[in-house]
Amino acid sequence: MKLIQCVPNFSEGCRTEVIGAIRGAMESAGTAKLIDCSWDCDHNRCVITMLGEPEAIRDAVIAGAAVAVKLIDLREHKGEHPRIGAIDVVPLTPVLNCTMEDCVALSYEIGRELAERFELPVYFYEQSARSERRKNLAIVRRGGFELLRESPLIGERAPDMGPNAAHPTAGATVVGARGQLIAYNVNLGTQDIAPAQEIAAKIRQIRDEGLGFVGVKALAINLRSRRLTQVSTNITRPECVSIYEVYKFVEKEAEAMGVEVAGSELIGAMREDAMIASFCNSIKLPLIPTSRILDTWIRSNLS
């Protein structure tokens, strides 16, 4: 059995009935299993984590997209998170008995169906990118839906598949195969966005100068409904950087500015080895193999 993880991001985080409809469609489409569904009204975004065989993942994505295209109108969408589409990004990650090449092939299959069935411009990113520039999601999404719909999608803005104009209400979609990613956010107990902006900028600077935080992307987000602000991160190289390292850096920088950390959150799922690495890092314990985790041993040997 080949298992692929798919984490489609939908541009809806406020209307629970729409989130429920998307989730229900994906769960009902076949054998793919829903692992997690996280949403937030400030980001106005829903992140669904699915696990399944390639065909089942494809069917679930298309079913969710059908609902999203029907019920999400980006002309009325406001949120803190960058986006160009109702079904904004569809990442695919190999989990069991499959390769990155399998995920790339599946991304092209999904992209073709999204383009043909829903008339969505489709861009391929990360390992599926057809040019070096498009490996970076931030570059593909630059300017958001508002810029995307202003003019024909030609030249550098031309999609890899689909029409050369944004869908009037659903925008465009980005699809691609990538490695494991941890979406991890640290919330600050202040409504002033400046500390979060400064901390996120420092993380990016350290990364860009090659001094640490390899593969960590960071943004400042205003959580108005919770009267908080947030340093939102994507840890794209969890084998290099643990969530503990990110948390401690944000905490230290925030405290230096007189700001308390209000909490942190994991969006979606993460692999067991990354969680163990973070735990070991936090107490300066040499990395222990998963076989020494009792529950893991029981699952592997007695189930």
BELJOCOR-V267094 format. One record per residue. SS is DSSP state (h for helix, s for strand, l for the rest). NEAR is the number of other ideal C-beta (glycine too) atoms within 12 Angstrom. Layout:
ss->SS near->NEAR
ss->SS near->NEAR
//
This chain:
ss->l near->14
ss->l near->23
ss->s near->25
ss->s near->42
ss->s near->39
ss->s near->48
ss->s near->44
ss->s near->48
ss->s near->46
ss->s near->49
ss->l near->47
ss->l near->45
ss->l near->34
ss->l near->24
ss->l near->23
ss->h near->17
ss->h near->13
ss->h near->29
ss->h near->31
ss->h near->23
ss->h near->25
ss->h near->43
ss->h near->33
ss->h near->21
ss->h near->32
ss->h near->42
ss->h near->26
ss->h near->20
ss->l near->28
ss->l near->23
ss->l near->21
ss->l near->34
ss->s near->25
ss->s near->34
ss->s near->27
ss->s near->24
ss->s near->31
ss->s near->27
ss->s near->30
ss->s near->35
ss->l near->24
ss->l near->27
ss->l near->36
ss->l near->34
ss->s near->42
ss->s near->43
ss->s near->42
ss->s near->46
ss->s near->35
ss->s near->42
ss->s near->33
ss->s near->32
ss->l near->27
ss->h near->38
ss->h near->23
ss->h near->28
ss->h near->48
ss->h near->37
ss->h near->28
ss->h near->43
ss->h near->46
ss->h near->38
ss->h near->35
ss->h near->49
ss->h near->46
ss->h near->29
ss->h near->35
ss->h near->44
ss->h near->34
ss->h near->21
ss->h near->28
ss->l near->41
ss->l near->22
ss->h near->34
ss->h near->18
ss->h near->16
ss->l near->34
ss->l near->23
ss->l near->31
ss->l near->31
ss->l near->40
ss->l near->33
ss->l near->40
ss->l near->40
ss->s near->47
ss->l near->43
ss->s near->52
ss->s near->47
ss->s near->47
ss->s near->51
ss->s near->43
ss->s near->50
ss->s near->39
ss->s near->31
ss->s near->31
ss->s near->17
ss->l near->12
ss->l near->25
ss->l near->20
ss->h near->22
ss->h near->18
ss->h near->27
ss->h near->36
ss->h near->30
ss->h near->28
ss->h near->41
ss->h near->44
ss->h near->29
ss->h near->30
ss->h near->44
ss->h near->41
ss->h near->25
ss->h near->30
ss->h near->45
ss->h near->30
ss->h near->18
ss->h near->24
ss->h near->36
ss->l near->25
ss->l near->44
ss->s near->37
ss->s near->47
ss->s near->44
ss->s near->42
ss->l near->38
ss->h near->35
ss->h near->29
ss->h near->38
ss->l near->26
ss->l near->24
ss->l near->16
ss->h near->11
ss->h near->18
ss->h near->28
ss->h near->22
ss->l near->22
ss->h near->34
ss->h near->25
ss->h near->21
ss->h near->41
ss->l near->31
ss->l near->21
ss->l near->22
ss->h near->26
ss->h near->34
ss->h near->19
ss->h near->19
ss->h near->37
ss->l near->24
ss->l near->14
ss->l near->16
ss->l near->15
ss->l near->29
ss->l near->12
ss->h near->9
ss->h near->15
ss->h near->27
ss->l near->23
ss->l near->37
ss->l near->32
ss->s near->31
ss->l near->31
ss->l near->26
ss->l near->22
ss->l near->22
ss->l near->34
ss->s near->36
ss->l near->21
ss->l near->25
ss->l near->42
ss->s near->48
ss->s near->49
ss->s near->55
ss->s near->46
ss->s near->53
ss->s near->39
ss->s near->39
ss->l near->34
ss->l near->27
ss->l near->34
ss->l near->38
ss->s near->41
ss->s near->39
ss->s near->39
ss->s near->44
ss->s near->43
ss->s near->35
ss->s near->40
ss->l near->24
ss->l near->28
ss->l near->21
ss->l near->19
ss->l near->26
ss->h near->19
ss->h near->34
ss->h near->38
ss->h near->25
ss->h near->25
ss->h near->43
ss->h near->35
ss->h near->21
ss->h near->29
ss->h near->38
ss->h near->25
ss->h near->18
ss->h near->23
ss->h near->27
ss->h near->17
ss->l near->12
ss->l near->11
ss->l near->14
ss->l near->22
ss->l near->33
ss->l near->22
ss->l near->29
ss->s near->38
ss->s near->30
ss->s near->37
ss->s near->29
ss->s near->33
ss->s near->36
ss->s near->32
ss->s near->33
ss->h near->19
ss->h near->19
ss->h near->23
ss->l near->16
ss->s near->34
ss->s near->38
ss->s near->44
ss->s near->45
ss->s near->42
ss->s near->41
ss->s near->43
ss->s near->39
ss->l near->32
ss->l near->25
ss->l near->35
ss->l near->19
ss->l near->22
ss->l near->34
ss->l near->34
ss->h near->34
ss->h near->28
ss->h near->31
ss->h near->45
ss->h near->33
ss->h near->23
ss->h near->31
ss->h near->41
ss->h near->27
ss->h near->18
ss->h near->29
ss->h near->34
ss->h near->17
ss->h near->15
ss->l near->23
ss->l near->13
ss->l near->29
ss->l near->19
ss->s near->30
ss->s near->25
ss->s near->20
ss->s near->27
ss->s near->30
ss->s near->29
ss->s near->34
ss->l near->34
ss->l near->30
ss->l near->30
ss->l near->28
ss->h near->22
ss->h near->22
ss->h near->33
ss->h near->26
ss->h near->28
ss->h near->31
ss->h near->30
ss->h near->22
ss->h near->22
ss->h near->24
ss->h near->18
ss->l near->14
ss->l near->9
ss->l near->14
ss->l near->12
ss->l near->19
ss->l near->20
ss->l near->15
ss->h near->22
ss->h near->16
ss->h near->15
ss->l near->18
ss->h near->13
ss->h near->15
ss->h near->19
ss->h near->15
ss->h near->12
ss->h near->13
ss->h near->15
ss->h near->10
ss->h near->9
ss->l near->8
//
